[in-house]
Amino acid sequence: MAATASRPVLTEALWPAEGAGLWIRRAVLVVLGVAVLAICAKIKVPVWPSPVAISLGTFAVLTIGAAYGPRLGLVTMLTWMVIGALGFDVFQNSAANAQGLTYMMGATGGYLVGYVLATLALGAFARRGWDRSVVGMAAAMLVGSAILYVPGLLWLNHLVVAGMFDPAKYASAWDQTLAWGLTPFIIGDLLKAGLAALVVPGLWKLVGNARA
């Protein structure tokens, strides 16, 4: 059981390193991961009436978690968030009038917490080899997405109750929360799970072929 839980993740297989090279690899991967997160967060499609758009951000978060493992994935995620908290435009809807902690406390704040939890989950699944098959990676993506939504919806519901509730359109605060924060994203999440289920195991297959 312990051996199963300690399998190398994709980046370790693609770029084996030890000693000083290990720290260089980690630093490069963190910088690369932050850049990917920032770029993917900006690739988005608005979904009215939700204040949260569909973006490639969740795909990047979950894929990095699987490819980096729980520890390096967490460091990368927290580095990205610290950069965003300092006011840099690296989040989905951050802009001149909504940056840093102000943005992070807005409608997407709970999803940012979910990103951290989902990254840890995907990294743990990858350590157990879930990312090496299409079925396993798809299952990991779906579980990670579900974990991501828990704090996201709880925080969004808090904001709705605190002053965003529209009784003329919704029967309850939770109806509005789900309409804004869950329902519009289900199809997109399924598509992103399918994409990751093809990409990550495909890369593992290339690694295996290169070593054959």
ChimeraX attribute file (.defattr): number of C-alpha atoms within 10 A of each C-alpha:
attribute: neighborCount
match mode: 1-to-1
recipient: residues
	/A:1	6
	/A:2	7
	/A:3	8
	/A:4	10
	/A:5	13
	/A:6	13
	/A:7	17
	/A:8	18
	/A:9	24
	/A:10	24
	/A:11	17
	/A:12	16
	/A:13	14
	/A:14	14
	/A:15	10
	/A:16	12
	/A:17	14
	/A:18	9
	/A:19	7
	/A:20	8
	/A:21	12
	/A:22	13
	/A:23	12
	/A:24	13
	/A:25	16
	/A:26	18
	/A:27	14
	/A:28	10
	/A:29	18
	/A:30	23
	/A:31	13
	/A:32	12
	/A:33	24
	/A:34	23
	/A:35	15
	/A:36	18
	/A:37	23
	/A:38	20
	/A:39	16
	/A:40	20
	/A:41	23
	/A:42	19
	/A:43	13
	/A:44	15
	/A:45	11
	/A:46	12
	/A:47	14
	/A:48	11
	/A:49	12
	/A:50	19
	/A:51	14
	/A:52	22
	/A:53	22
	/A:54	20
	/A:55	20
	/A:56	22
	/A:57	21
	/A:58	26
	/A:59	22
	/A:60	23
	/A:61	27
	/A:62	29
	/A:63	27
	/A:64	28
	/A:65	32
	/A:66	32
	/A:67	25
	/A:68	29
	/A:69	26
	/A:70	25
	/A:71	14
	/A:72	21
	/A:73	27
	/A:74	22
	/A:75	17
	/A:76	28
	/A:77	23
	/A:78	17
	/A:79	16
	/A:80	22
	/A:81	22
	/A:82	14
	/A:83	15
	/A:84	20
	/A:85	18
	/A:86	11
	/A:87	19
	/A:88	17
	/A:89	18
	/A:90	24
	/A:91	26
	/A:92	22
	/A:93	16
	/A:94	19
	/A:95	14
	/A:96	9
	/A:97	8
	/A:98	15
	/A:99	20
	/A:100	22
	/A:101	15
	/A:102	13
	/A:103	20
	/A:104	20
	/A:105	15
	/A:106	14
	/A:107	22
	/A:108	23
	/A:109	18
	/A:110	22
	/A:111	25
	/A:112	22
	/A:113	19
	/A:114	24
	/A:115	27
	/A:116	23
	/A:117	21
	/A:118	30
	/A:119	33
	/A:120	24
	/A:121	24
	/A:122	31
	/A:123	30
	/A:124	22
	/A:125	26
	/A:126	27
	/A:127	23
	/A:128	20
	/A:129	20
	/A:130	22
	/A:131	32
	/A:132	20
	/A:133	17
	/A:134	20
	/A:135	15
	/A:136	18
	/A:137	28
	/A:138	22
	/A:139	18
	/A:140	27
	/A:141	31
	/A:142	19
	/A:143	16
	/A:144	26
	/A:145	27
	/A:146	14
	/A:147	20
	/A:148	24
	/A:149	20
	/A:150	15
	/A:151	20
	/A:152	22
	/A:153	23
	/A:154	16
	/A:155	21
	/A:156	27
	/A:157	23
	/A:158	17
	/A:159	17
	/A:160	19
	/A:161	16
	/A:162	10
	/A:163	8
	/A:164	14
	/A:165	20
	/A:166	13
	/A:167	10
	/A:168	7
	/A:169	9
	/A:170	13
	/A:171	11
	/A:172	14
	/A:173	20
	/A:174	19
	/A:175	14
	/A:176	23
	/A:177	25
	/A:178	15
	/A:179	16
	/A:180	23
	/A:181	27
	/A:182	16
	/A:183	11
	/A:184	19
	/A:185	18
	/A:186	13
	/A:187	10
	/A:188	14
	/A:189	21
	/A:190	15
	/A:191	13
	/A:192	23
	/A:193	26
	/A:194	18
	/A:195	17
	/A:196	23
	/A:197	24
	/A:198	18
	/A:199	16
	/A:200	21
	/A:201	20
	/A:202	16
	/A:203	16
	/A:204	19
	/A:205	14
	/A:206	13
	/A:207	14
	/A:208	11
	/A:209	9
	/A:210	8
	/A:211	7
	/A:212	6
